[in-house]
Amino acid sequence: MTPGLIFFGTRSVTMSYKKGDYVCPDCGPTQYNWKRQRRFFTLYFIPLIPLDLLNEYVECQGCKSTWDTSILDSQGAIES
């Protein structure tokens, strides 16, 4: 009997964390989407186990610009 191939590794996955209203420096009052990028252990290309947090950022829903999450602290953004 021959051994089967097992495919495993890691990959990053970006997911939405929070949404709300804020004032974008580029386009004005709009909504944001707080995103987190995590590294996952994969088995047969399926992300199974979260390993570590790689990045967090805020994406403007109006102009799609990205900002550091500290922009929400300075504005008192409203979560929805």
JOZIZI-V697615 format. One record per residue. N is the residue number from 0. RES is the residue in three letters. SS is DSSP state (a for helix, b for strand, c for the rest). OMEGA is omega in radians with two decimals (* if undefined). D_LAST is the distance of its C-alpha to the last C-alpha in whole Angstrom. Layout:
# JOZIZI-V697615
[[N:RES:SS:OMEGA:D_LAST] [N:RES:SS:OMEGA:D_LAST]]
This chain:
# JOZIZI-V697615
[[0:MET:c:-3.14:56] [1:THR:c:3.12:54] [2:PRO:c:3.12:51] [3:GLY:c:3.08:48] [4:LEU:c:3.06:46] [5:ILE:c:3.12:42] [6:PHE:c:3.08:40] [7:PHE:b:3.14:37] [8:GLY:b:3.10:35] [9:THR:b:3.01:32] [10:ARG:b:3.12:29] [11:SER:b:-3.13:26] [12:VAL:b:3.11:23] [13:THR:b:-3.11:20] [14:MET:b:3.04:16] [15:SER:b:-3.13:13] [16:TYR:b:3.14:11] [17:LYS:b:3.03:8] [18:LYS:b:3.11:6] [19:GLY:b:-3.13:5] [20:ASP:b:3.07:8] [21:TYR:b:3.11:11] [22:VAL:b:3.13:15] [23:CYS:b:3.09:16] [24:PRO:c:-3.13:20] [25:ASP:c:-3.00:21] [26:CYS:c:3.06:20] [27:GLY:b:-3.09:18] [28:PRO:b:-3.11:15] [29:THR:b:3.10:13] [30:GLN:b:3.09:10] [31:TYR:b:3.04:10] [32:ASN:b:3.13:10] [33:TRP:b:-3.10:11] [34:LYS:b:3.08:14] [35:ARG:b:3.09:17] [36:GLN:b:-3.09:21] [37:ARG:b:3.02:23] [38:ARG:b:3.14:26] [39:PHE:b:2.92:27] [40:PHE:b:-3.13:31] [41:THR:b:3.04:32] [42:LEU:b:-3.03:35] [43:TYR:c:3.07:36] [44:PHE:c:3.10:33] [45:ILE:b:3.11:30] [46:PRO:b:-3.07:28] [47:LEU:b:-2.99:28] [48:ILE:b:3.08:28] [49:PRO:b:-3.10:26] [50:LEU:b:-3.13:28] [51:ASP:b:3.12:26] [52:LEU:b:-3.10:23] [53:LEU:b:-3.00:24] [54:ASN:b:2.99:22] [55:GLU:b:3.12:18] [56:TYR:b:3.10:17] [57:VAL:b:3.10:14] [58:GLU:b:3.09:15] [59:CYS:b:3.13:15] [60:GLN:c:3.12:14] [61:GLY:c:-3.04:16] [62:CYS:c:3.13:19] [63:LYS:c:3.03:19] [64:SER:c:3.10:20] [65:THR:b:-3.07:19] [66:TRP:b:3.01:19] [67:ASP:c:-3.08:19] [68:THR:c:3.14:16] [69:SER:a:3.11:18] [70:ILE:a:3.14:17] [71:LEU:a:3.13:13] [72:ASP:a:-3.08:16] [73:SER:a:-3.08:18] [74:GLN:a:-3.06:15] [75:GLY:c:-3.08:13] [76:ALA:c:-3.12:10] [77:ILE:b:3.10:7] [78:GLU:b:3.04:4] [79:SER:c:*:0]]
